[in-house]
Amino acid sequence: MASVLIVDDAAFMRMSIKRMLEANGHTMAGEASNGIEAVERYLDIKPDVVLLDITMPEMNGVEALKRIKILDPEAKVIICTALGQQSMLAQAVEYGATDFIVKPFEVDRLIAAIDKVMDK
């Protein structure tokens, strides 16, 4: 099963995602509330997967993705996006996002995305 770094500026989303992961055999390796913390936490814990919100304060998900991929080109990053953020999603794919999910998402879609990137 995968260890996942959850990055979202909303604490309730991080807790909700943690519950979804744990109910399906995955673990939360750590959490961050913005892109700066995401890069720092990635270096500290080297998770199997990063679940990265695209819209956050201080440093958005696209910039954090770019920095993580510079540090580790093999990083597996799933972008979480809301409807209407297609231009940022396109940038994230360009910078190496492994997959994406659209909020609000069902637990089955989250687990399928994690399983998919772990198989790569």
Number of C-alpha atoms within 10 A of each C-alpha: 12 17 19 26 26 26 29 27 20 13 13 10 14 21 15 11 20 20 15 19 21 11 11 12 11 17 19 21 19 20 23 21 20 23 28 18 16 27 21 13 19 23 13 10 13 16 20 19 22 28 26 31 28 27 19 18 13 11 17 19 28 26 17 22 28 19 17 23 18 12 13 13 11 11 20 24 25 26 23 22 21 15 9 9 12 11 8 16 21 12 15 24 17 11 16 19 22 21 17 21 19 16 11 10 12 11 16 10 13 20 15 12 17 26 13 12 16 14 6 7
